[in-house]
Amino acid sequence: MLQGLLPLTSSQLGPDIIAGITLAALGIPEVMGYTKIIGTPIVTGLYTLFLPVLAFAVLGSSRHLVVSADSATAAMVAASLVALSFTANTPRYIELTSLIALVTAGILMLARILRLGFLADFLSRTVLVGFLTGVGVQVAGGELQDMLGMEKQGHGFLGQLFHTFSHLGDTHLPSLFIALAALAIIIGCEFLAPRFPGGLLAVIGMTALSGFFHWGMRGIHVVGDVPSGLPHIGLPHMTVRDVVMVAPISFSCFIVILAQSAATSRAYALRYRETFNQNEDLVGLSLANALAGCSGTFVVNGSPTKTAMVDTAGGRSQWSHVTTAVVVVIVLLFLTRPLSFLPNAVLAAIVFLIGVKLIDYRGLAAIRRAALGEYILALITAATVVFFGVEQGILLAVILSLLMHVRHSYRPHVGVLVHDDADHWRIEEPIPGTLTEPGMVMFWFGAGLFYANAPFFAEQVRKLIERPPSPIRWLVIDARAVTELDYSGGRTVAELHQDLSKAGIVLAIIVVQAQQKENLERTGMLDLLGADRIFESRYDCIQAYRSEMSKSA
């Protein structure tokens, strides 16, 4: 904690300051665009790059993670509030977005107290790719009407899309040309000068042209007045009923913040061989959201795009984030009036590109090549976000991630261990006739044995001893991967021992951990099998088997 704000040498501080200025140049148009997604005034986007950024810089453990406005959480909040029949850009709506940030802050702090940072590991990358892809489709599609100069019409994503394509004749051509010009500037800069802030150039250029030619008086929608000055600090108006109403929305935001921030922090910690602490980061994220709620803006999140901006520009510590906050203060104090001339079509174009970039084509293709089933899960998650809503999508993402985890434990990898003369071991398919030694089958079970997979375990073992090509004298369970054994699993082993004994087959177990032996003793397996049938290595087990077979020969 505080490691990013320790004194630095000038050689370190210089690149960080430049990276911070770069982040401000690239991030300001982006956060302004996010206000279109969530439905709050333009200035609230600038607020997310001030106090929340400073809060995480001081209290977060990650030296790289930038915490600010994020498209996923912005889309979640907007979709949820609209579903509750609130109208965007109204005082009540804006108060509720700030309240959601405060309640999210409380949930994040509670998670820190309970040390729940590990929950981020339970959201699989597969469903996260699908979730963010769905958000990208929804965000990009939602900007088409503004890019075409139309009034917002249609309920939900499909309703808006249908209205857009059925009223293409109502397109306002000047707005469309402005949006296309902004896209051309941004995309051109990305190809010709990747480090140059194309978004900022589009904003400055189009704002200057709008002010000079008075586009706002010629039927082109512009941003309008942007209040100057620092944000007012205070609590939004709230009641207990309001808190209860937004709690589900805040919990959904909490899940996304936890998963996305931890994934981004982990990626950069691994890249630079640094450490980070998920539970410490929860404190920084909590304070960042608390300050967002108290400064009149909306929920903030660890941003992969802004973190990448700083890293690409050479930033290696949180001094970059402090620099960005200073630049934003200057903009808030002295440069808000020119922003009033900014055409809405330019912001729509910026947000459209943000949405397109969230669609992870490469990630989906990689998942499809690796595992078709997981690819289908990712598509289901994306479709849920697009057709039913972002909040429903993140709920499905959590459920699917947990089901995938349970499925791997429910149907773990199994096989029969065989070896050659050089004692090289391999796992083969568990089919009758596959032997480890003449008369011995050594069965591998690759997960904890519990109530859900105990029937599968018994089924696989019994298949190996039913009508074998040659007599089986020992059946050995290599239980070194069986880290947990519950009551149901213990009873299954006991029943298996009873059936094998009737068939004249010895049941033996290989364990290596003290905890496993404790599990055997707790479930009565130690007394049932006998200490001479429990081994700590494959070698010991085979030697005991050979010795016993030689005595009986």
Secondary structure, DSSP 4 states (H G I P E B T S, - for coil): --GGGS---HHHHHHHHHHHHHHHHHHHHHHHHHHHHHT--HHHHHHHTTHHHHHHHHH-S-SS--EE--HHHHHHHHHHHHHTTPPTTSHHHHHHHHHHHHHHHHHHHHHHHTT-GGGGGGS-HHHHHHHHHHHHHHHHHHTHHHHTTPPP-SSHHHHHHHHHHHTGGG--HHHHHHHHHHHHHHHHHHHH-TTS-HHHHHHHHHHHHHHHHTGGGTT--B------SPPPP-PPP--HHHHHHHHHHHHHHHHHHHHHHHHHHHHHHHHTT----HHHHHHHHHHHHHHHHHTT----EE-HHHHHHHHHTT--STHHHHHHHHHHHHHHHHSHHHHTT-BHHHHHHHHHHHHHHHS-HHHHHHHHHH-HHHHHHHHHHHHHHHHH-HHHHHHHHHHHHHHHHHHHHHS--EEEEEE-TT--EEEE---TT--SBTTEEEEEE-S-B-TTTHHHHHHHHHHHHSS-SS---EEEEE-TT---B-HHHHHHHHHHHHHHHHTT-EEEEE---HHHHHHHHHTTHHHHH-GGGEESSHHHHHHHHHHHHHHH-
